[in-house]
Amino acid sequence: MTDLPRVTIYSDGACEPNPGPGGWAALLLFGRHEKDLSGAEPLTTNNRMELTAAVQALNALSQPCRVAFYTDSEYLRRGITEWLPDWRKRGWKRKSGKLANIDLWQALEASLKGHDITWHWVRGHAGNRLNQRVDSLARKAMRSPP
C-alpha cells in the first residue's frame, strides 16, 4: 500500500435548520490538482450531509489511494474509526437499538474498500483554511437545493 497515490480530502456538511435543507461538500487534493464536489438535499440532517460528503468524496476516487481525510464531524470520524465494527457485529444496530443513517454508514463502509485512509478531526470554524472552504461550499449548496 505504500505506492498508492496520495490524496487529501476535506469534507463538510451543513443543514439549517436541522433538520431542514442541507448541503455537503468535499475538496480532493492530489499533487497540484484539486477537485470540489458539492450537492444538496431539500430535507435532511447535518449528520446525513456529513456522511454524504464522505461517501461522495471517496466514491470520486478512480483508483485505490492513500487518503488523509479531514473532517470537523466527530460523528463521522468516531463512527468510522470506533463505532462501525460494533454496529456491524450487532447487525447494524447500536447497543440501545436502532442505528440512524444506516444507509449512509453502509455506503461509507463500501466506499472504503481499496483505500488506506487516515482520519483526522479538525475544529470547525477555527481558522483552518481548507475546512472553511468546504464549509462555505456546503452552505452555498444548501442555499440552492436541486
Secondary structure, 3 states (H helix, E strand, C coil): CCCCCEEEEEEEEEECCCCEEEEEEEEEEECCEEEEEEEEEEEECHHHHHHHHHHHHHHCCCCCCEEEEEECCHHHHHHHHHHHHHHHHCCCEECCEECCCHHHHHHHHHHCCCCEEEEEECCCCCCCHHHHHHHHHHHHHHHCCC
